[in-house]
Amino acid sequence: MTRLLLIENDIDYIYIIKNELEHIVGKYQVLVATNRQEGISTLKAEKVDVVLCNADIAGENAYKAPTVIRQEDQDVVIILSGARLSSKDVISAYQNGMNAYLLKPFMPLELCACIDSLLRLKKQNNNIIPFVGDKNEFSLDTRHCILLNNKKEKNIYLTKREALILELLNKSKGNIVRREEIIVNIWEKKDGEDLYASRSLDVVIARLRSKLKECCNIQIVTAKGIGLRLEY
């Protein structure tokens, strides 16, 4: 369920948005703050996916509101709404971290469509993992299972398990990840000692090493009897 923090001082508008999103659309939980300070306090205390902030509440320098919100949460989707921001202020708000601006009045379903689009884009972007490699040249696209060459040269096409293993090892880059942990996470086995999965892991690692050796200096190092470590 998507959690939305609504920073708004118009009680009637709060009722309309909250009722529409929670009871008609039905896939939202709406938290409400009636002023900017209360909104920031709520953001500190609660994990939310989206902040919808009335630009009028944000004050004369409404375009700076995204900066304040970003100080508390770098990942949250920020939408400002209002009828008073100039084009210059809207541009500044985008530069300060705003994701969208909705001109009032708007229908709640317009808001839903905007949120769905932004969260979909965010999810797609989250599938691209910075993968430093040699001279910052690679990123790992876990959705399409590709090790992307950021210099627009040869990409490395992976299987799903190869991509998942690289992602897991990259999270602990330089540190050993135990074989049992890899088997439990990638093969979804309750027992990390599963013999079939262990043999499959050896095959996948051998194939993955071969692919990496052709194009980059990313190495998968074996810590005998313990696990694997990623080096680059």
Secondary structure, 3 states (H helix, E strand, C coil): CEEEEEECCCHHHHHHHHHHHHHHHCCEEEEEECCHHHHHHHHHHCCCCEEEEEHHHHCCCHHHHHHHHHHHCCCCEEEEEECCCCHHHHHHHHHCCCCEEEECCCCHHHHHHHHHHHHHHHHHHHCEEEECCHHHCEEEECCCCEEEECCCCCCEECCHHHHHHHHHHHHCCCCCEEHHHHHHHHCCCCCCCCHHHHHHHHHHHHHHHHHHHHHCCCEEEEECCCEEEEEC
